[in-house]
Amino acid sequence: MVKREQLDHIVRNCFKGKVILILGARQVGKTTLLEELIKMIDQPSNWLNADEADIFEAFTNAKTSSQLLQLVGSNKKLVVIDEAQQIPDIGKKLKLIYDSKADIQVIATGSSAFDLQNQTAEPLTGRKKTYQLFPLSFRELVEDTSLLEAKRLLDTRLVYGSYPEVVNNPGNEKEILVEITQSYLYKDVLQIDNIRKPSHIDKLLKALAFQVGSEVNYHELAQTVGNIDTATVEKYLDLLEKAYVIFKLPAFNRNLRNEIKKGKKYYFFDNGIRNVLISNFSIPEMRLDKGALWENYLISERLKSNHYDSKFVNTYFWRTHDRAEINYIEEADGILHAFEFKWKDQKVRFPASFLQAYPEHQTSVISRSNFEAFIGLR
């Protein structure tokens, strides 16, 4: 097992008077992480999986604190509720357990943010600590092997991504990614009652996969999918974000009149998912989209490292109507740090209009020769 960075953080925060929520896409390793956590804590525990019909029914029917305590086990010190987003009113039920027996450590996991975050926001105000788990990060792979080995396999990660099962089964990456995509990727999205045509989700994701690194237009996406309006496109994109399939970068604008103000770019949390959608597993050097592969990988890895290091930054891209552009911008403590991503080392001239409009700035060019610090390698 590749040790997850979040593991030690979660262990340290157990039995500190908070319900712990662990969110992330299916198959990113939440179950494996919790199995290791239970070994480390070594307390009487109970594992309840809400994907199982009898457990789902028992939680659904439990209305009082005494019924819930009987269900989780009053003599248990650690209770894991896996796939908790399935349970109606899960936030209120977690609150009842917390208020009735505060010495129990409850950990609830969810494969989407649809219900778990929405249902727990108000009931668990001041009572919860939330973690997100992503596909394996580059620095987790470095810790598991070595920097040399992780860099040797970088092209593999760019093509096949970093889902734990993919990493642990070299030679079977394609089959595993197809299974993840077909069986798990849309599962939570498609459970929403008013999504009648799964093909729309599939077409929309494929369209995004071909536009990684480019600004998206909701009207054009609606036309590409067909028989769908822009409002529905926006709704589906929001659901796919909440299911941890994609994430967006908004356009940065403050000073210049010709800055793009409402633009958005979308990236995939995992390169492998992006590549299986477009059915392209060629090696990066032979691909026309290697720049997009590199950009998606770097931004998703930066997202992981910022989250795991509790770095609170605002993230953007920047573009003007006359097509001056910067790939990625972070804003922290009043400073803008602008990044350009290049497949190979080369000199980059950042747009003078940006540098003049925002004098409090830093600039960096990230390539394959210097990417380690950018993605959080200590």
C-alpha positions as CSV (number, residue, x, y, z in Angstrom):
1,M,0.0,0.0,0.0
2,V,1.2,3.5,-0.8
3,K,0.9,5.5,2.4
4,R,-1.4,8.4,2.0
5,E,-0.4,11.9,3.2
6,Q,-3.8,12.4,4.9
7,L,-3.4,9.3,7.1
8,D,-1.3,10.9,9.8
9,H,-3.3,14.1,9.7
10,I,-6.5,12.1,10.3
11,V,-5.0,10.0,13.0
12,R,-3.8,13.1,14.9
13,N,-7.3,14.6,14.8
14,C,-9.2,11.5,16.0
15,F,-10.8,11.8,19.4
16,K,-10.6,15.6,19.3
17,G,-14.3,16.2,19.6
18,K,-15.1,16.3,15.9
19,V,-16.9,14.1,13.4
20,I,-14.4,13.4,10.6
21,L,-15.6,13.5,7.0
22,I,-13.5,12.1,4.2
23,L,-14.6,13.0,0.7
24,G,-13.3,11.8,-2.7
25,A,-14.1,10.0,-5.9
26,R,-14.8,6.3,-5.8
27,Q,-11.7,4.1,-6.1
28,V,-9.3,6.8,-4.9
29,G,-8.4,4.7,-1.8
30,K,-10.7,5.8,1.0
31,T,-11.4,2.3,2.2
32,T,-7.7,1.3,2.2
33,L,-6.8,4.5,4.1
34,L,-9.4,3.7,6.8
35,E,-8.3,0.1,7.1
36,E,-4.8,1.4,7.9
37,L,-6.2,4.0,10.3
38,I,-8.1,1.4,12.3
39,K,-4.9,-0.6,12.7
40,M,-3.0,2.5,13.9
41,I,-5.7,3.6,16.4
42,D,-6.3,0.1,17.8
43,Q,-9.6,0.8,19.5
44,P,-12.9,-1.2,19.4
45,S,-14.4,-0.3,16.1
46,N,-17.4,-0.9,13.9
47,W,-17.5,-0.5,10.1
48,L,-20.8,0.2,8.4
49,N,-21.1,0.4,4.6
50,A,-24.1,2.3,3.4
51,D,-23.8,0.6,0.0
52,E,-25.1,-2.5,1.7
53,A,-28.9,-2.7,1.6
54,D,-29.4,-3.8,5.3
55,I,-27.2,-1.1,6.7
56,F,-28.7,1.6,4.5
57,E,-32.2,0.5,5.6
58,A,-31.2,0.4,9.3
59,F,-29.8,4.0,9.1
60,T,-32.8,5.2,7.2
61,N,-35.2,3.8,9.8
62,A,-33.2,4.9,12.8
63,K,-34.8,8.2,14.1
64,T,-33.7,8.6,17.6
65,S,-30.3,8.8,19.3
66,S,-30.8,5.5,21.1
67,Q,-31.6,3.7,17.9
68,L,-28.5,5.2,16.3
69,L,-26.3,4.2,19.2
70,Q,-27.6,0.7,19.1
71,L,-26.8,0.6,15.4
72,V,-23.3,1.9,15.6
73,G,-22.6,0.0,18.9
74,S,-22.5,1.8,22.2
75,N,-19.4,-0.1,23.3
76,K,-17.4,0.9,20.2
77,K,-14.9,3.8,20.3
78,L,-14.4,4.2,16.5
79,V,-17.3,4.0,14.0
80,V,-16.8,4.2,10.3
81,I,-19.8,4.9,8.1
82,D,-18.7,4.3,4.5
83,E,-20.5,5.8,1.5
84,A,-22.5,7.9,4.0
85,Q,-23.9,10.1,1.2
86,Q,-26.5,7.4,0.5
87,I,-28.2,7.9,3.9
88,P,-31.1,10.4,4.1
89,D,-30.5,13.1,6.6
90,I,-27.1,11.8,7.4
91,G,-26.0,15.2,8.8
92,K,-28.7,15.2,11.5
93,K,-28.0,11.5,12.3
94,L,-24.3,12.2,12.8
95,K,-25.2,15.1,15.0
96,L,-27.4,12.9,17.1
97,I,-24.6,10.3,17.6
98,Y,-22.1,13.1,18.4
99,D,-24.4,14.8,20.9
100,S,-25.4,11.5,22.6
101,K,-21.9,10.0,23.0
102,A,-19.1,12.4,22.4
103,D,-16.4,9.9,23.2
104,I,-17.2,7.9,20.1
105,Q,-15.0,8.9,17.1
106,V,-17.3,8.9,14.0
107,I,-15.7,8.9,10.5
108,A,-18.0,9.2,7.6
109,T,-16.8,8.8,4.0
110,G,-18.5,10.0,0.8
111,S,-17.8,9.4,-2.8
112,S,-19.4,12.7,-3.8
113,A,-20.2,16.0,-2.2
114,F,-23.8,15.9,-3.4
115,D,-25.5,15.1,-0.1
116,L,-22.7,14.6,2.4
117,Q,-21.5,18.2,2.3
118,N,-25.0,19.7,1.9
119,Q,-26.6,17.6,4.6
120,T,-23.8,18.1,7.1
121,A,-23.1,21.8,6.6
122,E,-25.7,23.1,9.1
123,P,-26.2,20.1,11.5
124,L,-22.5,19.6,12.1
125,T,-21.5,23.3,12.3
126,G,-18.5,23.4,14.7
127,R,-18.6,19.6,15.0
128,K,-16.8,18.3,11.9
129,K,-13.4,18.3,10.2
130,T,-13.3,17.6,6.5
131,Y,-10.6,15.9,4.4
132,Q,-10.5,15.3,0.7
133,L,-8.7,12.4,-0.8
134,F,-7.5,12.4,-4.4
135,P,-5.8,9.9,-6.7
136,L,-2.2,9.2,-5.6
137,S,0.0,12.3,-5.7
138,F,3.5,12.4,-7.2
139,R,5.1,13.0,-3.8
140,E,3.2,10.1,-2.3
141,L,4.7,8.0,-5.0
142,V,8.2,9.5,-4.3
143,E,7.8,8.5,-0.6
144,D,6.7,5.0,-1.6
145,T,9.6,4.4,-4.0
146,S,12.1,7.2,-4.8
147,L,12.3,10.5,-6.7
148,L,14.3,8.7,-9.5
149,E,11.7,5.9,-9.8
150,A,8.7,8.4,-9.8
151,K,10.4,10.5,-12.5
152,R,11.1,7.4,-14.5
153,L,7.4,6.6,-14.5
154,L,6.3,10.2,-15.1
155,D,5.2,9.5,-18.7
156,T,3.1,6.5,-17.5
157,R,1.4,8.8,-15.0
158,L,0.7,11.4,-17.7
159,V,-1.1,8.7,-19.8
160,Y,-2.6,6.4,-17.3
161,G,-3.0,8.6,-14.2
162,S,-2.6,7.8,-10.6
163,Y,-5.6,5.9,-9.3
164,P,-4.3,3.4,-6.7
165,E,-5.4,0.3,-8.6
166,V,-3.9,1.6,-11.8
167,V,-0.5,2.3,-10.1
168,N,-0.5,-1.1,-8.4
169,N,-1.2,-3.1,-11.5
170,P,1.3,-2.1,-14.2
171,G,0.4,-3.7,-17.6
172,N,-3.4,-3.7,-16.9
173,E,-3.9,0.1,-16.8
174,K,-6.3,0.3,-19.7
175,E,-8.6,-2.3,-18.5
176,I,-8.7,-0.9,-15.0
177,L,-9.4,2.7,-16.3
178,V,-12.2,1.5,-18.5
179,E,-13.8,-0.4,-15.6
180,I,-13.5,2.7,-13.3
181,T,-15.0,4.9,-16.0
182,Q,-17.9,2.6,-16.8
183,S,-18.7,1.3,-13.3
184,Y,-17.9,4.1,-10.9
185,L,-17.2,7.5,-12.5
186,Y,-20.8,8.5,-13.2
187,K,-22.5,6.4,-10.5
188,D,-23.2,9.2,-8.1
189,V,-24.1,11.7,-10.9
190,L,-26.6,9.3,-12.4
191,Q,-28.4,8.7,-9.2
192,I,-29.8,12.2,-9.4
193,D,-33.4,11.7,-10.4
194,N,-33.7,14.3,-13.1
195,I,-30.8,13.0,-15.2
196,R,-32.5,10.9,-17.8
197,K,-29.8,10.5,-20.4
198,P,-26.4,9.2,-19.3
199,S,-25.2,9.7,-22.9
200,H,-25.3,13.5,-22.3
201,I,-22.9,13.2,-19.4
202,D,-20.6,11.0,-21.5
203,K,-20.6,13.4,-24.5
204,L,-20.0,16.4,-22.2
205,L,-17.0,14.8,-20.6
206,K,-15.5,13.8,-23.9
207,A,-15.9,17.3,-25.2
208,L,-14.2,18.7,-22.1
209,A,-11.4,16.1,-22.5
210,F,-10.6,17.4,-25.9
211,Q,-10.6,21.0,-24.6
212,V,-8.3,20.7,-21.6
213,G,-6.2,23.9,-21.3
214,S,-8.7,25.8,-23.4
215,E,-11.5,28.2,-22.3
216,V,-14.9,26.5,-22.6
217,N,-18.0,27.9,-24.0
218,Y,-21.3,26.6,-22.5
219,H,-23.2,27.3,-25.7
220,E,-20.7,25.4,-27.8
221,L,-20.7,22.5,-25.4
222,A,-24.5,22.3,-25.6
223,Q,-24.3,22.2,-29.4
224,T,-21.7,19.4,-29.2
225,V,-23.7,17.3,-26.8
226,G,-27.0,18.0,-28.7
227,N,-30.6,18.3,-27.4
228,I,-29.4,20.1,-24.3
229,D,-29.4,23.8,-23.3
230,T,-26.7,25.9,-21.7
231,A,-28.4,25.8,-18.3
232,T,-28.3,22.0,-18.3
233,V,-24.6,22.1,-19.3
234,E,-23.8,24.3,-16.4
235,K,-25.8,22.0,-14.1
236,Y,-24.1,18.8,-15.3
237,L,-20.6,20.5,-15.0
238,D,-21.5,21.4,-11.4
239,L,-22.5,17.8,-10.6
240,L,-19.3,16.4,-12.2
241,E,-17.3,18.8,-10.0
242,K,-19.1,17.6,-6.9
243,A,-18.4,14.0,-7.9
244,Y,-14.6,14.8,-8.1
245,V,-14.3,14.1,-11.8
246,I,-13.4,17.6,-13.0
247,F,-12.6,21.0,-11.5
248,K,-12.6,24.5,-12.9
249,L,-10.3,27.5,-13.1
250,P,-12.1,30.8,-13.4
251,A,-10.6,33.8,-15.3
252,F,-8.7,36.3,-13.3
253,N,-9.6,40.0,-13.8
254,R,-9.2,43.1,-11.7
255,N,-7.7,46.1,-13.6
256,L,-7.7,45.7,-17.4
257,R,-10.7,46.6,-19.5
258,N,-10.0,43.8,-22.1
259,E,-9.5,41.0,-19.6
260,I,-11.8,38.0,-20.0
261,K,-14.1,38.3,-17.1
262,K,-16.4,35.2,-17.1
263,G,-14.3,32.6,-18.7
264,K,-13.7,29.1,-17.3
265,K,-11.3,26.2,-18.0
266,Y,-12.0,22.7,-16.8
267,Y,-9.4,20.1,-15.8
268,F,-9.6,16.4,-14.8
269,F,-8.6,15.3,-11.3
270,D,-6.8,12.4,-13.1
271,N,-5.0,12.2,-16.5
272,G,-6.0,8.6,-16.9
273,I,-9.7,9.4,-16.8
274,R,-9.2,12.1,-19.4
275,N,-7.3,9.7,-21.7
276,V,-9.8,6.9,-21.4
277,L,-12.6,9.3,-22.5
278,I,-10.8,10.1,-25.7
279,S,-9.4,6.6,-26.1
280,N,-5.8,7.8,-26.5
281,F,-3.0,6.0,-24.6
282,S,-0.1,6.9,-26.9
283,I,3.1,7.9,-25.2
284,P,3.3,11.7,-24.6
285,E,6.2,12.4,-26.9
286,M,4.2,11.1,-29.9
287,R,1.1,13.1,-29.1
288,L,-0.2,16.4,-30.4
289,D,-1.8,17.1,-27.1
290,K,1.2,16.5,-24.9
291,G,1.1,20.2,-23.8
292,A,-2.5,19.7,-22.5
293,L,-1.5,16.4,-20.8
294,W,1.3,18.2,-19.0
295,E,-0.8,21.2,-18.0
296,N,-3.6,19.0,-16.6
297,Y,-1.1,16.9,-14.7
298,L,0.7,19.9,-13.2
299,I,-2.5,21.7,-12.1
300,S,-4.1,18.6,-10.6
301,E,-0.9,17.8,-8.7
302,R,-0.7,21.4,-7.5
303,L,-4.3,21.2,-6.3
304,K,-3.4,18.0,-4.3
305,S,-0.3,19.5,-2.7
306,N,-2.0,22.8,-1.8
307,H,-4.9,20.8,-0.1
308,Y,-2.7,18.4,1.7
309,D,-0.4,21.2,3.0
310,S,-3.5,23.4,4.0
311,K,-2.4,26.2,1.7
312,F,-5.3,28.5,1.1
313,V,-4.8,30.1,-2.3
314,N,-7.1,31.5,-5.0
315,T,-6.5,29.9,-8.4
316,Y,-7.2,31.3,-11.9
317,F,-6.1,31.5,-15.5
318,W,-5.7,34.9,-17.2
319,R,-6.5,35.9,-20.8
320,T,-7.4,39.1,-22.6
321,H,-9.6,39.7,-25.6
322,D,-6.5,40.2,-27.8
323,R,-5.3,36.7,-26.7
324,A,-2.6,37.5,-24.2
325,E,-2.7,34.5,-21.8
326,I,-1.1,33.0,-18.7
327,N,-1.7,29.3,-17.9
328,Y,-2.2,29.5,-14.2
329,I,-2.2,32.1,-11.4
330,E,-2.3,31.7,-7.7
331,E,-3.2,34.5,-5.3
332,A,-2.1,34.5,-1.7
333,D,-1.4,37.3,0.8
334,G,-1.9,39.9,-1.8
335,I,0.8,38.5,-4.2
336,L,0.0,37.0,-7.6
337,H,2.2,34.2,-8.8
338,A,1.9,33.6,-12.5
339,F,3.0,30.2,-14.0
340,E,3.5,29.1,-17.6
341,F,3.8,25.4,-18.4
342,K,6.2,24.1,-21.1
343,W,6.9,20.6,-22.2
344,K,10.6,21.5,-22.7
345,D,12.8,24.2,-21.3
346,Q,12.4,27.5,-23.2
347,K,12.3,31.2,-22.5
348,V,8.9,32.7,-21.9
349,R,8.0,36.3,-22.1
350,F,5.0,37.0,-19.8
351,P,2.5,39.6,-21.2
352,A,3.6,43.1,-20.5
353,S,0.0,44.2,-19.9
354,F,-0.3,41.8,-17.0
355,L,3.1,42.7,-15.4
356,Q,2.3,46.4,-15.6
357,A,-1.3,46.1,-14.3
358,Y,-0.3,43.9,-11.4
359,P,3.1,45.0,-10.0
360,E,2.8,42.7,-7.0
361,H,3.6,39.6,-8.9
362,Q,6.0,36.7,-9.3
363,T,6.5,34.6,-12.4
364,S,7.7,31.1,-13.0
365,V,8.1,28.7,-16.0
366,I,7.5,25.1,-15.1
367,S,8.9,22.4,-17.3
368,R,9.9,18.7,-17.0
369,S,13.3,19.8,-15.7
370,N,12.0,21.8,-12.7
371,F,8.5,20.7,-11.8
372,E,9.2,19.0,-8.5
373,A,8.9,22.1,-6.3
374,F,5.8,23.3,-8.1
375,I,3.9,20.1,-7.2
376,G,4.9,20.3,-3.6
377,L,7.9,18.0,-3.3
378,R,9.8,19.0,-0.2
